[in-house]
């Protein structure tokens, strides 16, 4: 028995060593492949797009990829996606898996790199490459160098922040607030394109028939008011965000309301508590590939400090803020906007307040509409459905857009 136990231990160590050596050899091979590809000429008609950490075909980069294929003759596009999200990308674009040889080839040789995140570790921007940073929405929370004095907001290294921004040629902005925030949070010599919000283009002229089809696939009855609950992540929490008791709220509001609950991608878990019974009125949509389509399917948005509220405002549908941890969030991360003073709708600080906002009709009343109109004027001044086109014409075709 002792001999067998020793043999099993030795076998386990040998397997672990073999896996480690294989992984090292693969990393070394990919580094050598990337170094070789950097020595080869750039492919002037290639463009590499990506959103999040290999997430699906979504956000500003997806809107720009669609516009680029339509407007730029001969352009060949690539989309960075993990295998589980490959089905979300259109067949017209080539899909590359993060960390693969094809990915490093595109990273080294594509003329254009369009992303909403940080560059690949070890990425070297080549002379002639054009890097477009789209961002992930209007920065209502403090970002970049603004959180250097906020340890709870994560480990932000000012040298890494500046080095990252030094690689950008362009950064996108939807409003004056975003432009000033980029310049303050990421000080570097890139050009800010204050042209609007590309992913909000689809919100400018929504298709009623497509909306009804999507609602049907989600199981929403035509006469039900669908509330999209989409909170942002919390840096100061290690686990998922705990929502209000949505089931209890729906029970108090009655059968004419339903909730689509969507966890932030960085939370990595469903939003509803484990064991929540399936329901046609409380639907977890965290796994849905497109938050934009969920916005189109909903009748109102419930969020907290998320930049999603700025894009959703283009739809001109009611928005309610639910912020039960305002003081903690301000202390940990901080806001760059006084949301209490400029919120696009009612602000609820606890579950009873949130229920009362919908039970009383305040969520869709004239006061809410007035606040939303003021919010749109400040944060959505250029959103006319052509933001992606303006960016593509400037970056890929070298055209100056007409005066906005």
N, C-alpha and C positions, 0 to 999 in steps of 0.2 A: 504493500500500500504506500509506504514511504517513497519507494522508487517511482511508482506511478505518479504520485503527487509532485515530485521533483521534475519528472519528465513533462507533466502538464504545465508547470510554471515555466520551464525552459521553452516549451513550445509557444506559450503566450508571449514571452519576452521576444522570441524570434519573430512572431507575427507583427508585434508592435514595432520592432526595429525595421522590419521590411516595409511596413506602411510608411514609417517616418522617412526612410531612405527614398521610397518612391515619390513621396510628396516633395522632398527636397529636390530630387532630380527633375520633377515636373516644373517646379518654380524656377530652377536654374535654366531649364530649357526655354521656358517662356521669356525669362529675362534676356537670354541670348537672342531669341527670335525677335523680341521688341527692339533690341539694340540694332539688329541687322536691318529691320524694316525702316528704322529711322534714317538709315544711310541711303535708302532708295528714294527716288523722286516722289514728291507729293502727287496725289491724284486730284487734279484741279476740279473735277466734277463730282467728287465724293463728299458726303456730309454725314456725320455721325451724330445721332440724337439719343438722348436718354433722360428719364425722369426718375427721381428717387434712386434707390439702391437696386436697380434692375427691375423696377416695378413695371406694371403694364403700360399700355399705350394711353397716356393721359397727360393732363396739365398743359402748361404753356409749350413745352417742347413738341407735344403731339400736334397742337394747333399749328405750330410753325412748320412741322414736317409736312402736313397736308397742304399748306399754302405753298411751300417750296416746290413740291412735286407739280402743283398746278401752274406755277408761274415761271419756273426756271427751266429752260429747255435743256434736256440731256443730263439733268442732275440725277445722281444715283445716291439714294439715301439708305442709311443703316439705322436700326433701332436696337438699343441695348435692352435685353430682357432676359429674365430668368426663365427656365423651361416651363414653369407652371403658369407663366403669364404670356407665353408666345402666341396663344390664340387671340389675344387682344389686339395685336398689331396687324395692320392691313397687309395683304399679300403683295402689294406693290412695293413695300419696303423690305430690305433684307434684314433678317433678325440675327443678332449675334449675342452669344451668352457671355456674361461678365467672366473674365479670367481665362477665356479660351484663346487659341491662337488667332482665330478670325477676329476676335475683339481687339487684340493688340495690333493686328495688322491695320484695322480701320483706325485705331487710335493714333498710330504712327504716321499713316499716309493720307488720311482724309484732310481735305483743305479746310473744312468747316467742322467745328465741334460745338454742339448746342446742348446745354445741360442746365439743370436747376439745382445741382448739388456741387460737392467738392470734387476736384480732379482725382483720378486714379493715383494711389500712392506710387511714387516713382515716375509719374508722368513728366515728360520733358516737352514743353511747347517748342515746336520747330519754327524756324524762320519761314514766314509765309502762311502759317496756320492762323485761322481766325477763330477765336473762342468767344461764344455768346453765352453769357450768364443770364438766364431768364428769371431766376429767383422763384420762390414758391408762393407768390402773392404779395399783396401790400403788407409791409412789415409793421403790424400794430404792436407786436412784442419787440423788445430790444434785441438787437442782433449784432454779430461781429464784435468790433471793438467797444460797442456800447455795454457789453456784459463783462468786461474785464474786471470790474469791481464787484461782480455778483458770483461768488463761488458756487452757489447752489444752482446756477444756470449752466453748469458744465465746465469742462476744462478748456478754456479758450486761450490759446497761445497767440499773442499779438503778432509775433513774427510769422506764424503760420497763416494768420488772417491776411496780413499784408502780402505775403508770398503768393497766396491763392489769388488775391485780387490783381496782382501784377501780371497774371497770365491772361486776364480778360481783355478783349478788345471792345466789347460792348456789354452793357448791363441794361435790362429792360425795366421800364417804369410805367406805371399806369396813371400817375398823378404827381403833383409837386411834392407832396409829403414823402413819397417813395424816393424821388430823386435826391432830396436833401438827406434822407436816411442813408442811401447808398454812399454818398460822398462822405458822410460822417463815420459810418460803420466800417467801410472798406476803402480807406484812402489809397488811391492809386491813379494811374494815368489812363484808365479806360474812358469810353464815351457812353454817357447815359442816353438811351433812346426813350424819351417820354412820349410814347405812341399809343398807350392804352394797354389793355389786358388781353392777350391773344386767346386764352381759353374762354373768355367771356364773349367772344364773337358769336358762339352758338346760342348765347342767351338773348342776343339782340332781336332775332326773329325766330323764336321757337316754332317747331312744327307741331300743331295740335294733334295730328293723326299719330305721329311717332310717340308723343307723350301718352296718348291713350293706350297704345300698344304696350308701352313699357309698364304703365300702371297695371295693365291686365296681367302681364307676366309676374309682377310682384304680388298679385292677389288683392289689389285694391279695388273696391267697388267704385263705380263712377260717382256716387253721391257722397263719398267719404272724403273728409279733409285730411290730407296726408301731411304730417309734420316731420320734417327731416331733422333729427337730433344728431349733430356732428360737432363734438367738442374737440379742442386741440389737446396736445400732450402737455404733461407737466414735467419739467426738468427735476423738480424737487421730490418727485415720487418715483419709487422703484417699480411699482406695479401699475396695472391699468387704472384708468380713471373710473371712479365709481359714480354712475349717473344717479339722478333722482329715481325714486320708485315710479318708473314709467307705467307699470301695470296698474298701480294704485291711482295715478293721475288719470289714466284712461277710464278707469272704473267711475271716477268722480265726474268726468266730462261727458260720458255717455257714448253711444254707438256711432255718432257722426264723426268722431275723430279716430285717426290711426297714427302710429309713430313708426318711422323708418329710422332705426338706431344704427349709426355708423361709427366704429372706433377709428381713431387716428392710426394710420399705417405704422407709426413708430411705437404704438402701444403693443402691437403683436398679439392681440387677443380679442375675442369677441367683446362687444360692449356690454351685453346683457349678462347678468350673473349666471353661473353654471346651474343647470337644472330648470331654467326658465322654459315653461311649456310653450310649444309652438302655437302661434295665434295669428289670425288674419288681421289683427289690429295692432300687434306689436311684433315687428319684423326686424330681425338683425340683418343688416345689409353690409356688414363690414367686409365681406368677401366679394362684393360687387366690384367689377373692374373699373367703373367710371363714376366718380363722384359728380361729374358734370351731368350725366344722364339722370342721376338720382335727384339733382337739383331741379331738372326739368320736370320730373315726375311728381315732385312735391308741391304743396300749396303754401307752405311757410317753412322758415328755417328757425331752429333753436340752436344757438351756439354760445360760445363764451368769449374767448379772446382770439378766435381763429380768423385768419385773413379771408376765409371763405365768404364771410359776410360781405366783403367788398364786391366780389364777383357776383354773388347772389343778388346784390342790390340792382344789378343791371336788369334782372327780371322784373323788378318793381313789384315783388311779392313781399308779404309781411316778414319781418325778422324780429325775433325775441332773444334777448341775451339772458342766459342763466349763469350767474357767477356767484356760487356759494362759497368760494374760497378767494375772494378778491384780495384781501389783505395778505394772505400767504403768497399768492401769485405775484403781487406787487413787490413783496420783500425778496422773493427768490429770483424772479426773472425781470419783472418790471415792464411797463408799457411805454411806448413812445408817443401815444395818443391818449388824450383824456376821454376815454370811452364813455364815462358817465355823462360827460357834457355833450358828446356828439353821437351817441348811440343811434343806430338806424331804426330803433323801435323801443318798446318797453324793456326795462331791466328788472329781472327777478333775482332775489338774493337767497331764496329758499324754496322748497318744494311747494309750500302753500301759496307763496307769491306767484309761482309759475302756473299753478292750476287756476288761480284767480284771474290771471291775465287772459286766459282762454275762456274761462267760464263767463267773464263779464263782457267779452267782446272787445276789450282794449287792444288786443293784438292786431285787429284789422280796422280799428276806428280812425277817425280823421286825424287825431293827434299822432298816431303811429305813421300815417301816410305823410304828414308834414315833416316828421323827423327823418323819414326815409328819403324824402325829396332833398332835404338839406344835405344829407349824407352823400347822396348821389352827386350833387353839385360839387362837393369837395373832393370826393375820391374817384369818381367815374367820369371825368370831364371829356375824355377822348374815346369813350367806348361807344362806337357807332357801328360795330360789326366788321370793321376793316383793320383792326390793330395788327393781326398777323400779316396781312398783305403789306402794310406799311413797313414792318420790320424786314420782311423778306426782300422787298424792293430795295431797301437801304443796304442790307448786309450782303445779299447775294448778287444783286444787279447794279449796285452803286448809284441808285437813283435817290434824289432828295425828294421826300414827300411834299405835297403842297402844304401851305400853311394850315395848321389845325385850328 
